Amino acid sequence: MSRIEQVISEIEDYIEECRPSAFSASKIIVQKEELEEKLSELRMAIPEELDQSKKILSNQNAIMLDAQARYNTMVNEASKKTEQLVNQSEIVQKATATANEILQSARAQAQSIVDAAQAEANGIRLSSIQYTDELLLNVQNIIGNASREADARNQALQLAFRQSFDQIAANRQQLAASNESAQAVEQQQ
């Protein structure tokens, strides 16, 4: 399991451990500092994952350099054989044909190695980009959900305050009406 996946798992565990909001069983109260700490860990883990991807790509470059060195060695060997065969006057045409075949075979083999290494590098690069995008999408979803939940809790709290305010205003009106009727009775006496 990568460090990014581990931090995402810790964030999910933290969300599960948060206590529910007083106004809703489906809403939770999140400690901002703790969530920010987890997100900071996630931000620090992403460069590590990218460094690992770069190392893989660097290894692929080493494979390509090795393939190029093999190609050069094969070409040099083919050139030497060609020179030796040319020096033998009776079999010059055979030597030329053989040398050309060896050279062509070496080039084809070297090109095949280079093509395979290039294809592998492209595959690794695409995989690392997709993997990083998936991790960023997960983080984006977690932050979006946390933001929506915070907005919903704030709206519920505002509604509760508004209802309490309206109830207090209604109680004061009733109290004022009772006070006026008591004063009217007192004045009549």
ZIPEFEN-V686643 format. One record per pair of residues at least 24 apart in sequence whose ideal C-beta (glycine too) atoms are under 8 Angstrom apart, sorted by the first residue. I is the first residue (numbers start at 1). GAP is how many residues later the second one is. Records with the same first field share a line. If there is no record, write none. Layout:
I=GAP + GAP
This chain:
2=43 + 47
3=42 + 45 + 46
4=38 + 41 + 42 + 45 + 131
5=130
6=39
7=31 + 34 + 35 + 38
8=34 + 127 + 130 + 131 + 134
10=28 + 31
11=24 + 27 + 28 + 31 + 131
12=130
14=24
15=127 + 131
21=132 + 135
23=130 + 133 + 134 + 137
24=128 + 129 + 132
27=122 + 125 + 126 + 129
28=121
29=124
30=116 + 119 + 120
35=111
39=100 + 104
42=97
46=86 + 89 + 90
49=79 + 82 + 83 + 86
50=78 + 82
53=71 + 72 + 75 + 78 + 79
56=68 + 72
57=64 + 67 + 68
60=57 + 60 + 61 + 64
61=60
63=54 + 57
64=50 + 53 + 54 + 57
67=43 + 46 + 47 + 50
68=42 + 46
70=40 + 43
71=35 + 36 + 38 + 39 + 40 + 42 + 43
74=28 + 32 + 35 + 36
75=28 + 31 + 32 + 35
77=25 + 29
78=24 + 25 + 28
79=24
